Amino acid sequence: MTYKTRGIVIKRTNLGEADRILTIFTEKFGKIKAVAKGARKTLSKLAGNLELFCLDEFLIAEGRNLDIVAGAEVRKCYFNLRNDLRGTQIAFYLAEIIDKMTEEKEPHPEIFDLIENTLENINSHENNILISYFEINFLSESGFNPELYKCIVCGKKLEESSCGFNYSAGGLVCQNCHKDIKVSSNAVKILRIFLKHKIAIIKKLKPDKKLSKEITKITRDYLKTILQKEIKSESYI
């Protein structure tokens, strides 16, 4: 049996002398692993269509242990991202998050849209805030939506000017309940915007260096609290 789906190659591993094992995050089936036979041969029809972080249309054949890539055609390739070291490092970081936090063959169409849109916009718009946008929306779509409007501990409606963030509880806490580092009112506003708006709005935000650093710390620390695993590619960004 074969099936078609759009997908993005997020990881590649060499197998034998000519094959590759691909980790593909797909629109219809979530994360899958498949063998691309002969993909490393110079004359292989698949070779040029299996680049990392390109959007492809795949034809996959079900296999006994691993599925097999029967065909692939590039639909979109983010050339600026691939030719820019910073962009490439960000792409590896996003891909590692997806690989470590999703199970095989569990559909996540919202996360697929998120990674596709994030890669496209990082490709054309260098902005650290897009990484934080991805992190918090990925967590939200994975079932770890942070509470940003009432205290996660006592349930009291929050005032933007007196909040902390409790990573283990999963949200903002009021002045009476938090023992964490205070979160600025502007950071609270941006976190709320992240979960309300599409990326086209987010990339227009221009926080100063101090605010950008604060937002990065919040979303990164929340992600690492949930993941409980090392993200190797974090050191590159």
Buried (B, 14 or more C-beta within 10 A) or exposed (E): EEBEBBBBBBBBEEBEEBBBBBBBBBBBBBBBBBBBBBBBEEEBEBBEBBBBBBBBBBBBBEEEEBBBBBBBEEEBBBEEBBEBEEBBBBBBBBBBBBEEBBEEEEBBEEBBBBBBBBBBBBBEEBBBBBBBBBBBBBBBBBEBBBBBEBBBBEEEEBEBEBBBBBBEBBBBBBBEBBEBEBBBEBBBBBBBEBBEEEBEEBBEBEBEEEBBEBBBBBBBBBBBBBBEEEBEBBEEB
